[in-house]
Amino acid sequence: MQGHRTRIPERAPVMAWLISCLILTVWNLSRGLNLWAGYNFGGVLMALLAIFILWSGRVQMPALPLWIGYSATMLHFVGGSLGAADSGPGPFCFGGMQPGEWLCADGVNGMYHVHPWWDKLVHGMNSTAIAIAWSFGWRRMSEHNGWQLSPVVVAFTAFSLSVAIGVAYEVYEFFGKTMFQTIDQGGYVNTATDLVSDMLGAGLGVLFSHFYDPMNKTSITDGNAPRPTQLILTNNGSFPLLVMGALLSVDFLLLDGGLVNRDYDFIGQLMLASIVVSGVLVACRLIQQSRVKENKAFDTSNPSS
């Protein structure tokens, strides 16, 4: 009975995450695939952070969402690791197999290089995992701090933040492609389809969390409760990027890129502009909050006024 009470379901997926990334790091270093060894080592650091947060079990995170996150992470890391340090074939090219057949790949980006759909699948699954993580995270912060956030507010905040992260990543790819030539993923179609995948994945993630998270069923919500500053700042920061991601996705799906003339440089600049707007909104909110605190402090020190 005691062993059953102390069982913590979070530990198995985060340990699998850590061990898998360690194995991939060593394997890629041994083959000279330093690019993905670096990415995998980043996965090790993320796994250690997850272990630090989740190991005690106080967060009360069910195992299934963590296994979904693990699967999304491995799809990304394993897909790239199936390539080779040069233009030669990867480690799973057997018996005359050509790149693109089964798990046979070549080049430093592995499956990303031979299967265009791999990138879309990874984007969608990563966005799903991120949305699930934020949904569960915001629900637990709400319960811990007594914010009384409704499931709808949690879902919108997680969806907006997940899409915003996807847009920010496309800006990273834009600079890596156009200015530093360190990334070979670029172009209008690649970016627009990535955004569509991010939107769909984020929507799937918040839907899953909305119905799966047991705390959504037992949470006490009050529509009149004031929104916490953390939530307001998050929404101010993520909403401009959400709008931009949605507009570019709709333009691609319905207008074949007509609004932006399928111009990669133009959409890169638009996404960058949404990040600037996001920063301005957050800064304005912080300034407003600072002034409110100053006024309250003044009123407290001068009660006669």
Backbone hydrogen bonds in HBPLUS format (Angstrom, degrees):
<---DONOR---> <-ACCEPTOR-->    atom                        ^
c    i                          cat <-CA-CA->   ^        H-A-AA   ^      H-
h    n   atom  resd res      DA  || num        DHA   H-A  angle D-A-AA Bond
n    s   type  num  typ     dist DA aas  dist angle  dist       angle   num
A0005-ARG N   A0001-MET O   3.07 MM   4  6.39 153.7  2.15 150.6 157.2     1
A0006-THR N   A0002-GLN O   3.18 MM   4  6.40 146.3  2.30 146.2 154.7     2
A0007-ARG N   A0004-HIS O   3.41 MM   3  5.38 159.9  2.45  99.6 105.4     3
A0011-ARG N   A0008-ILE O   3.32 MM   3  6.11 160.0  2.36 121.7 125.8     4
A0015-MET N   A0011-ARG O   3.00 MM   4  6.02 152.5  2.08 149.1 156.6     5
A0016-ALA N   A0012-ALA O   2.95 MM   4  6.13 157.6  2.00 151.3 157.9     6
A0017-TRP N   A0013-PRO O   2.93 MM   4  6.10 152.3  2.01 143.3 150.9     7
A0018-LEU N   A0014-VAL O   3.01 MM   4  6.23 160.0  2.05 142.6 147.0     8
A0019-ILE N   A0015-MET O   2.91 MM   4  6.10 175.4  1.91 158.1 159.0     9
A0020-SER N   A0016-ALA O   2.94 MM   4  5.91 163.4  1.96 147.0 152.3    10
A0021-CYS N   A0017-TRP O   3.08 MM   4  6.20 164.1  2.11 149.1 153.3    11
A0022-LEU N   A0018-LEU O   2.99 MM   4  6.19 153.0  2.06 148.5 156.5    12
A0023-ILE N   A0019-ILE O   2.97 MM   4  6.20 163.0  2.00 153.1 157.0    13
A0024-LEU N   A0020-SER O   2.97 MM   4  6.21 164.1  2.00 150.9 155.2    14
A0025-THR N   A0021-CYS O   2.91 MM   4  6.00 151.7  1.99 142.3 150.1    15
A0026-VAL N   A0022-LEU O   3.08 MM   4  6.33 169.5  2.09 155.1 156.3    16
A0027-TRP N   A0023-ILE O   2.91 MM   4  6.04 163.6  1.94 152.0 157.5    17
A0028-ASN N   A0024-LEU O   2.93 MM   4  5.96 163.7  1.96 147.1 151.1    18
A0029-LEU N   A0025-THR O   3.02 MM   4  6.18 156.7  2.07 147.2 154.1    19
A0030-SER N   A0026-VAL O   2.99 MM   4  6.17 154.3  2.05 148.0 154.7    20
A0031-ARG N   A0028-ASN O   3.16 MM   3  5.12 135.0  2.37  94.4 106.6    21
A0033-LEU N   A0028-ASN O   2.85 MM   5  4.91 143.1  1.98 155.3 151.0    22
A0032-GLY N   A0029-LEU O   3.16 MM   3  5.05 159.1  2.21 100.9 107.2    23
A0037-ALA N   A0033-LEU O   3.06 MM   4  6.27 140.9  2.21 144.1 155.7    24
A0038-GLY N   A0034-ASN O   2.95 MM   4  6.10 153.2  2.02 146.4 151.3    25
A0039-TYR N   A0035-LEU O   3.16 MM   4  6.55 153.5  2.24 138.9 146.2    26
A0040-ASN N   A0036-TRP O   2.86 MM   4  5.91 163.7  1.89 142.6 147.3    27
A0041-PHE N   A0037-ALA O   2.91 MM   4  6.10 147.7  2.02 141.5 150.5    28
A0042-GLY N   A0038-GLY O   3.01 MM   4  6.30 145.2  2.13 141.8 151.2    29
A0042-GLY N   A0039-TYR O   3.05 MM   3  5.03 119.4  2.43  93.6 109.0    30
A0043-GLY N   A0039-TYR O   3.02 MM   4  6.46 140.6  2.17 140.4 151.9    31
A0044-VAL N   A0040-ASN O   2.97 MM   4  6.41 139.4  2.13 140.4 151.7    32
A0045-LEU N   A0041-PHE O   3.09 MM   4  6.48 154.8  2.16 147.5 152.5    33
A0046-MET N   A0042-GLY O   3.00 MM   4  6.31 155.6  2.06 146.5 153.4    34
A0047-ALA N   A0043-GLY O   2.87 MM   4  6.06 152.8  1.95 145.3 153.0    35
A0048-LEU N   A0044-VAL O   2.94 MM   4  6.24 153.3  2.02 148.6 155.7    36
A0049-LEU N   A0045-LEU O   3.03 MM   4  6.32 151.7  2.11 144.4 151.8    37
A0050-ALA N   A0046-MET O   2.93 MM   4  6.24 156.1  1.98 147.0 153.7    38
A0051-ILE N   A0047-ALA O   2.84 MM   4  6.11 154.1  1.91 148.8 156.1    39
A0052-PHE N   A0048-LEU O   2.93 MM   4  6.16 155.2  1.99 144.7 151.2    40
A0053-ILE N   A0049-LEU O   3.04 MM   4  6.35 150.0  2.14 146.7 154.3    41
A0054-LEU N   A0050-ALA O   2.84 MM   4  5.87 162.5  1.87 154.3 159.3    42
A0055-TRP N   A0051-ILE O   2.91 MM   4  5.10 150.3  2.00 141.7 143.8    43
A0057-GLY N   A0054-LEU O   3.05 MM   3  5.55 141.9  2.20 114.0 124.5    44
A0060-GLN N   A0057-GLY O   3.21 MM   3  5.55 146.6  2.33 107.1 115.8    45
A0066-LEU N   A0063-ALA O   2.96 MM   3  5.26 119.1  2.34 107.0 122.8    46
A0067-TRP N   A0063-ALA O   2.93 MM   4  6.26 149.4  2.02 154.8 164.8    47
A0067-TRP N   A0064-LEU O   3.08 MM   3  5.06 117.7  2.49  96.3 111.7    48
A0068-ILE N   A0064-LEU O   2.96 MM   4  6.28 150.2  2.05 153.0 161.6    49
A0069-GLY N   A0065-PRO O   2.99 MM   4  6.29 155.8  2.05 143.6 149.9    50
A0070-TYR N   A0066-LEU O   2.83 MM   4  6.09 152.1  1.91 144.5 152.8    51
A0071-SER N   A0067-TRP O   2.92 MM   4  6.11 157.4  1.97 145.0 150.3    52
A0072-ALA N   A0068-ILE O   3.01 MM   4  6.29 158.4  2.06 150.2 155.6    53
A0073-THR N   A0069-GLY O   2.98 MM   4  6.16 159.3  2.02 147.8 153.6    54
A0074-MET N   A0070-TYR O   2.91 MM   4  6.12 162.8  1.94 153.4 158.0    55
A0075-LEU N   A0071-SER O   2.93 MM   4  6.07 152.3  2.00 145.0 152.6    56
A0076-HIS N   A0072-ALA O   3.27 MM   4  6.52 151.4  2.36 141.7 147.9    57
A0077-PHE N   A0073-THR O   2.95 MM   4  6.23 173.8  1.95 158.5 158.9    58
A0078-VAL N   A0074-MET O   2.76 MM   4  5.46 160.3  1.80 144.2 151.2    59
A0079-GLY N   A0075-LEU O   3.21 MM   4  5.75 146.7  2.33 121.0 130.7    60
A0080-GLY N   A0076-HIS O   3.26 MM   4  6.49 161.9  2.29 149.3 152.3    61
A0081-SER N   A0077-PHE O   3.04 MM   4  6.11 150.6  2.12 140.6 149.6    62
A0082-LEU N   A0078-VAL O   3.13 MM   4  6.26 121.3  2.49 147.3 158.0    63
A0111-MET N   A0079-GLY O   2.88 MM  32  5.02 163.8  1.91 142.6 140.5    64
A0083-GLY N   A0080-GLY O   3.30 MM   3  6.03 158.5  2.35 120.1 121.7    65
A0084-ALA N   A0107-GLY O   2.77 MM  23  5.08 152.7  1.85 120.7 129.4    66
A0090-GLY N   A0105-ALA O   2.57 MM  15  5.20 136.3  1.75 178.2 165.7    67
A0097-MET N   A0094-PHE O   2.97 MM   3  5.51 148.4  2.07 118.2 128.1    68
A0101-GLU N   A0098-GLN O   2.99 MM   3  5.82 152.7  2.07 152.9 154.8    69
A0100-GLY N   A0104-CYS O   2.83 MM   4  5.76 173.2  1.84 150.4 148.3    70
A0104-CYS N   A0101-GLU O   2.90 MM   3  5.44 163.8  1.93 140.6 143.6    71
A0110-GLY N   A0107-GLY O   3.48 MM   3  5.81 171.3  2.49 112.0 112.7    72
A0112-TYR N   A0109-ASN O   3.00 MM   3  5.48 135.0  2.21 153.5 145.5    73
A0113-HIS N   A0110-GLY O   2.91 MM   3  5.47 140.9  2.06 112.3 122.9    74
A0115-HIS N   A0111-MET O   2.90 MM   4  5.67 150.7  1.98 152.9 157.9    75
A0118-TRP N   A0115-HIS O   2.99 MM   3  5.45 151.6  2.07 114.0 122.4    76
A0121-LEU N   A0117-TRP O   2.95 MM   4  6.20 159.1  2.00 154.1 159.7    77
A0122-VAL N   A0118-TRP O   2.91 MM   4  6.15 161.8  1.94 153.1 158.0    78
A0123-HIS N   A0119-ASP O   2.92 MM   4  6.10 162.3  1.95 146.6 151.8    79
A0124-GLY N   A0120-LYS O   2.93 MM   4  6.09 164.8  1.95 148.8 153.0    80
A0125-MET N   A0121-LEU O   2.91 MM   4  6.09 167.4  1.92 152.1 155.6    81
A0126-ASN N   A0122-VAL O   2.79 MM   4  5.84 163.3  1.82 153.1 158.5    82
A0127-SER N   A0123-HIS O   2.94 MM   4  6.03 159.7  1.99 146.4 152.2    83
A0128-THR N   A0124-GLY O   2.94 MM   4  6.16 150.2  2.03 142.9 151.6    84
A0129-ALA N   A0125-MET O   2.88 MM   4  6.13 162.7  1.91 151.6 155.5    85
A0130-ILE N   A0126-ASN O   2.84 MM   4  6.06 159.3  1.88 151.2 157.2    86
A0131-ALA N   A0127-SER O   2.93 MM   4  6.03 162.3  1.96 146.2 151.1    87
A0132-ILE N   A0128-THR O   2.96 MM   4  6.19 156.9  2.02 149.3 155.8    88
A0133-ALA N   A0129-ALA O   2.93 MM   4  6.14 160.7  1.96 147.6 153.0    89
A0134-TRP N   A0130-ILE O   2.92 MM   4  6.19 164.4  1.94 155.0 158.5    90
A0135-SER N   A0131-ALA O   2.88 MM   4  5.98 157.4  1.94 146.2 153.1    91
A0136-PHE N   A0132-ILE O   2.96 MM   4  6.15 172.6  1.97 157.0 158.2    92
A0137-GLY N   A0133-ALA O   2.83 MM   4  5.89 152.4  1.91 142.6 151.8    93
A0138-TRP N   A0134-TRP O   2.81 MM   4  5.87 169.9  1.82 153.1 154.8    94
A0139-ARG N   A0135-SER O   3.10 MM   4  6.21 160.6  2.14 145.5 151.2    95
A0140-ARG N   A0136-PHE O   3.07 MM   4  6.23 159.2  2.12 145.7 150.8    96
A0141-MET N   A0137-GLY O   2.90 MM   4  6.15 153.8  1.97 150.0 157.9    97
A0142-SER N   A0138-TRP O   2.87 MM   4  5.98 154.9  1.94 146.4 153.4    98
A0143-GLU N   A0139-ARG O   2.98 MM   4  6.28 157.7  2.04 146.8 152.3    99
A0144-HIS N   A0140-ARG O   2.93 MM   4  6.00 160.6  1.97 144.9 150.7   100
A0145-ASN N   A0141-MET O   2.93 MM   4  5.96 158.5  1.98 148.1 153.2   101
A0146-GLY N   A0142-SER O   2.85 MM   4  5.58 117.7  2.25 139.1 151.9   102
A0147-TRP N   A0142-SER O   2.98 MM   5  4.73 146.8  2.09 131.9 138.4   103
A0154-VAL N   A0150-SER O   3.04 MM   4  6.34 164.4  2.06 158.5 162.9   104
A0155-ALA N   A0151-PRO O   2.90 MM   4  6.04 159.1  1.95 144.3 150.2   105
A0156-PHE N   A0152-VAL O   2.92 MM   4  6.14 166.1  1.94 153.2 156.4   106
A0157-THR N   A0153-VAL O   2.97 MM   4  6.08 167.3  1.99 151.4 155.3   107
A0158-ALA N   A0154-VAL O   2.96 MM   4  6.09 164.3  1.98 151.6 156.0   108
A0159-PHE N   A0155-ALA O   2.89 MM   4  6.02 159.9  1.93 149.4 155.5   109
A0160-SER N   A0156-PHE O   2.84 MM   4  5.96 171.2  1.84 155.9 158.4   110
A0161-LEU N   A0157-THR O   2.97 MM   4  6.04 163.2  2.00 146.9 151.9   111
A0162-SER N   A0158-ALA O   2.95 MM   4  5.99 154.0  2.02 143.5 150.8   112
A0163-VAL N   A0159-PHE O   3.03 MM   4  6.23 166.4  2.05 155.8 158.5   113
A0164-ALA N   A0160-SER O   2.96 MM   4  6.09 156.0  2.02 144.4 152.0   114
A0165-ILE N   A0161-LEU O   2.99 MM   4  6.23 151.2  2.08 144.0 150.7   115
A0166-GLY N   A0162-SER O   3.15 MM   4  6.47 151.7  2.23 141.8 149.3   116
A0166-GLY N   A0163-VAL O   3.03 MM   3  4.98 113.4  2.49  93.1 109.3   117
A0167-VAL N   A0163-VAL O   2.92 MM   4  6.29 154.7  1.98 154.2 160.9   118
A0168-ALA N   A0164-ALA O   2.90 MM   4  6.12 163.2  1.93 151.6 156.4   119
A0169-TYR N   A0165-ILE O   2.93 MM   4  6.14 148.4  2.03 143.8 152.4   120
A0170-GLU N   A0166-GLY O   3.08 MM   4  6.39 147.0  2.19 141.9 150.5   121
A0170-GLU N   A0167-VAL O   3.08 MM   3  5.09 118.2  2.48  94.2 109.4   122
A0171-VAL N   A0167-VAL O   3.05 MM   4  6.46 143.2  2.19 145.8 156.1   123
A0172-TYR N   A0168-ALA O   3.04 MM   4  6.41 150.4  2.13 142.7 150.8   124
A0173-GLU N   A0169-TYR O   2.89 MM   4  6.26 155.9  1.95 148.4 154.8   125
A0174-PHE N   A0170-GLU O   2.82 MM   4  5.98 147.2  1.93 138.9 148.7   126
A0175-PHE N   A0171-VAL O   3.00 MM   4  6.31 162.4  2.03 154.5 156.1   127
A0176-GLY N   A0172-TYR O   2.93 MM   4  6.12 159.9  1.97 148.1 154.7   128
A0177-LYS N   A0173-GLU O   2.81 MM   4  5.92 145.4  1.93 146.8 155.2   129
A0178-THR N   A0174-PHE O   2.90 MM   4  5.97 175.1  1.90 156.3 157.9   130
A0179-MET N   A0175-PHE O   2.98 MM   4  5.23 153.0  2.05 131.6 139.8   131
A0180-PHE N   A0175-PHE O   3.16 MM   5  6.52 152.9  2.23 159.1 164.3   132
A0181-GLN N   A0176-GLY O   2.83 MM   5  5.52  99.7  2.49 127.9 146.3   133
A0182-THR N   A0176-GLY O   2.80 MM   6  5.12 142.3  1.94 143.5 150.1   134
A0191-THR N   A0187-GLY O   3.11 MM   4  6.22 165.3  2.13 151.5 155.7   135
A0192-ALA N   A0188-TYR O   2.85 MM   4  6.00 172.3  1.85 164.1 166.5   136
A0193-THR N   A0189-VAL O   2.96 MM   4  5.97 166.0  1.98 151.1 155.1   137
A0194-ASP N   A0190-ASN O   3.02 MM   4  6.10 144.5  2.15 137.7 147.9   138
A0195-LEU N   A0191-THR O   2.99 MM   4  6.29 154.9  2.05 149.7 155.7   139
A0196-VAL N   A0192-ALA O   3.05 MM   4  6.37 154.0  2.12 145.3 152.4   140
A0197-SER N   A0193-THR O   2.93 MM   4  6.14 161.2  1.97 146.1 151.1   141
A0198-ASP N   A0194-ASP O   2.84 MM   4  6.11 153.4  1.91 148.4 156.4   142
A0199-MET N   A0195-LEU O   2.93 MM   4  6.18 158.3  1.97 149.7 154.7   143
A0200-LEU N   A0196-VAL O   2.99 MM   4  6.23 169.4  2.00 156.1 158.5   144
A0201-GLY N   A0197-SER O   2.85 MM   4  5.94 164.5  1.88 150.1 155.2   145
A0202-ALA N   A0198-ASP O   2.90 MM   4  5.98 161.1  1.93 148.4 153.4   146
A0203-GLY N   A0199-MET O   3.01 MM   4  6.19 158.9  2.05 147.6 153.4   147
A0204-LEU N   A0200-LEU O   2.97 MM   4  6.23 158.8  2.01 150.9 156.5   148
A0205-GLY N   A0201-GLY O   2.91 MM   4  6.11 153.4  1.99 146.2 154.0   149
A0206-VAL N   A0202-ALA O   3.03 MM   4  6.30 161.6  2.06 154.2 156.9   150
A0207-LEU N   A0203-GLY O   3.10 MM   4  6.22 154.2  2.17 144.7 152.1   151
A0208-PHE N   A0204-LEU O   2.97 MM   4  6.14 163.2  1.99 149.0 153.6   152
A0209-SER N   A0205-GLY O   3.02 MM   4  6.22 166.8  2.03 148.0 151.7   153
A0210-HIS N   A0206-VAL O   2.84 MM   4  5.85 155.2  1.90 142.5 149.7   154
A0211-PHE N   A0207-LEU O   3.30 MM   4  6.51 156.9  2.35 150.2 153.4   155
A0212-TYR N   A0208-PHE O   2.83 MM   4  5.80 141.9  1.98 148.4 160.8   156
A0213-ASP N   A0209-SER O   2.99 MM   4  5.31 165.3  2.01 135.8 140.3   157
A0216-ASN N   A0213-ASP O   3.14 MM   3  5.68 148.1  2.25 112.7 120.9   158
A0217-LYS N   A0214-PRO O   3.13 MM   3  5.49 143.1  2.28 105.1 114.8   159
A0218-THR N   A0215-MET O   3.29 MM   3  5.15 136.1  2.49  92.6 104.0   160
A0219-SER N   A0215-MET O   2.90 MM   4  5.61 123.9  2.22 145.7 155.1   161
A0225-ALA N   A0222-ASP O   3.00 MM   3  5.41 166.1  2.02 116.5 121.1   162
A0231-LEU N   A0228-PRO O   3.09 MM   3  5.43 122.3  2.44 104.3 117.4   163
A0232-ILE N   A0228-PRO O   3.11 MM   4  6.47 163.2  2.14 155.0 159.7   164
A0233-LEU N   A0229-THR O   2.89 MM   4  6.07 170.1  1.90 160.4 162.3   165
A0234-THR N   A0230-GLN O   3.05 MM   4  6.13 154.7  2.12 139.2 146.6   166
A0235-ASN N   A0231-LEU O   2.92 MM   4  6.15 165.8  1.94 155.5 158.6   167
A0236-ASN N   A0232-ILE O   2.87 MM   4  6.04 160.3  1.91 150.9 157.0   168
A0237-GLY N   A0233-LEU O   2.93 MM   4  6.03 151.5  2.01 143.4 151.0   169
A0238-SER N   A0234-THR O   2.90 MM   4  6.05 147.4  2.01 147.4 156.4   170
A0239-PHE N   A0235-ASN O   2.93 MM   4  5.58 157.3  1.98 146.1 150.6   171
A0242-LEU N   A0238-SER O   2.93 MM   4  6.18 150.6  2.02 153.2 162.8   172
A0243-VAL N   A0239-PHE O   2.93 MM   4  6.19 163.7  1.95 161.2 163.7   173
A0244-MET N   A0240-PRO O   3.06 MM   4  6.27 159.7  2.10 142.6 148.2   174
A0245-GLY N   A0241-LEU O   2.88 MM   4  6.02 163.8  1.91 148.2 153.0   175
A0246-ALA N   A0242-LEU O   2.91 MM   4  6.08 157.8  1.96 151.2 157.4   176
A0247-LEU N   A0243-VAL O   2.90 MM   4  6.08 163.9  1.93 151.7 156.1   177
A0248-LEU N   A0244-MET O   2.99 MM   4  6.13 169.7  2.00 154.8 157.3   178
A0249-SER N   A0245-GLY O   3.02 MM   4  6.06 149.0  2.12 138.4 147.2   179
A0250-VAL N   A0246-ALA O   2.91 MM   4  6.10 166.5  1.93 154.6 157.7   180
A0251-ASP N   A0247-LEU O   2.87 MM   4  6.00 157.1  1.93 146.8 154.0   181
A0252-PHE N   A0248-LEU O   3.06 MM   4  6.17 151.2  2.14 137.8 144.7   182
A0253-LEU N   A0249-SER O   2.94 MM   4  6.18 164.6  1.96 152.9 157.1   183
A0254-LEU N   A0250-VAL O   2.86 MM   4  5.76 167.9  1.88 153.5 156.8   184
A0255-LEU N   A0251-ASP O   2.93 MM   4  4.96 139.2  2.10 119.9 132.3   185
A0257-GLY N   A0251-ASP O   2.99 MM   6  5.19 170.5  2.00 120.6 121.8   186
A0258-GLY N   A0255-LEU O   3.00 MM   3  5.25 142.2  2.15 106.0 117.1   187
A0261-ASN N   A0257-GLY O   2.84 MM   4  5.65 107.5  2.38 143.0 162.3   188
A0262-ARG N   A0257-GLY O   3.03 MM   5  4.88 138.8  2.20 142.0 142.4   189
A0263-ASP N   A0260-VAL O   3.13 MM   3  5.92 152.8  2.21 122.4 127.1   190
A0267-ILE N   A0263-ASP O   3.10 MM   4  6.44 163.4  2.13 155.6 158.9   191
A0268-GLY N   A0264-TYR O   2.99 MM   4  6.15 151.5  2.07 148.2 156.6   192
A0269-GLN N   A0265-ASP O   3.04 MM   4  6.27 151.7  2.13 142.6 149.5   193
A0270-LEU N   A0266-PHE O   2.90 MM   4  6.22 151.4  1.98 147.1 155.8   194
A0271-MET N   A0267-ILE O   2.93 MM   4  6.09 163.9  1.96 147.6 151.1   195
A0272-LEU N   A0268-GLY O   2.99 MM   4  6.17 155.2  2.05 142.1 149.5   196
A0273-ALA N   A0269-GLN O   2.87 MM   4  6.05 150.5  1.96 142.5 150.8   197
A0274-SER N   A0270-LEU O   3.00 MM   4  6.35 146.0  2.12 145.0 153.9   198
A0275-ILE N   A0271-MET O   3.20 MM   4  6.56 143.6  2.34 141.6 150.6   199
A0275-ILE N   A0272-LEU O   3.11 MM   3  5.15 123.9  2.44  95.1 109.2   200
A0276-VAL N   A0272-LEU O   3.07 MM   4  6.47 151.3  2.16 146.6 154.5   201
A0277-VAL N   A0273-ALA O   2.90 MM   4  6.22 162.5  1.93 153.7 157.8   202
A0278-SER N   A0274-SER O   2.94 MM   4  6.07 153.0  2.01 138.3 146.2   203
A0279-GLY N   A0275-ILE O   2.95 MM   4  6.24 157.3  2.00 147.9 153.1   204
A0280-VAL N   A0276-VAL O   2.95 MM   4  6.27 154.4  2.01 150.5 157.7   205
A0281-LEU N   A0277-VAL O   2.95 MM   4  6.21 162.4  1.98 155.1 158.9   206
A0282-VAL N   A0278-SER O   3.03 MM   4  6.28 161.5  2.07 152.4 157.3   207
A0283-ALA N   A0279-GLY O   2.91 MM   4  6.06 160.5  1.95 146.5 152.4   208
A0284-CYS N   A0280-VAL O   2.86 MM   4  6.07 160.1  1.90 152.2 157.5   209
A0285-ARG N   A0281-LEU O   3.01 MM   4  6.20 156.6  2.06 144.4 150.7   210
A0286-LEU N   A0282-VAL O   2.96 MM   4  6.21 157.1  2.01 150.7 156.8   211
A0287-ILE N   A0283-ALA O   2.93 MM   4  6.17 157.6  1.98 150.8 156.9   212
A0288-GLN N   A0284-CYS O   2.92 MM   4  6.11 162.6  1.95 148.8 153.7   213
A0289-GLN N   A0285-ARG O   2.89 MM   4  6.09 158.7  1.93 148.0 154.0   214
A0290-SER N   A0286-LEU O   2.90 MM   4  6.09 152.9  1.97 144.4 152.0   215
A0291-ARG N   A0287-ILE O   2.97 MM   4  6.26 154.8  2.03 151.1 157.3   216
A0292-VAL N   A0288-GLN O   3.02 MM   4  6.29 154.3  2.08 148.0 155.0   217
A0293-LYS N   A0289-GLN O   3.06 MM   4  6.33 156.9  2.12 148.1 153.5   218
A0294-GLU N   A0290-SER O   2.99 MM   4  6.25 152.7  2.07 144.4 152.1   219
A0295-ASN N   A0291-ARG O   2.91 MM   4  6.15 157.4  1.96 149.5 155.1   220
A0296-LYS N   A0292-VAL O   2.99 MM   4  6.21 156.5  2.04 147.1 153.5   221
A0297-ALA N   A0293-LYS O   2.89 MM   4  6.09 156.8  1.95 146.3 152.9   222
A0298-PHE N   A0294-GLU O   2.92 MM   4  6.13 151.8  2.00 145.5 153.2   223
A0299-ASP N   A0295-ASN O   2.90 MM   4  6.13 160.3  1.94 148.7 153.8   224
A0300-THR N   A0296-LYS O   2.96 MM   4  6.14 149.8  2.06 144.8 152.9   225
A0301-SER N   A0297-ALA O   3.08 MM   4  6.25 152.6  2.16 142.6 149.4   226
A0302-ASN N   A0298-PHE O   2.96 MM   4  6.05 126.5  2.26 141.4 155.4   227
A0305-SER N   A0302-ASN O   3.13 MM   3  5.71 148.9  2.23 115.1 123.1   228
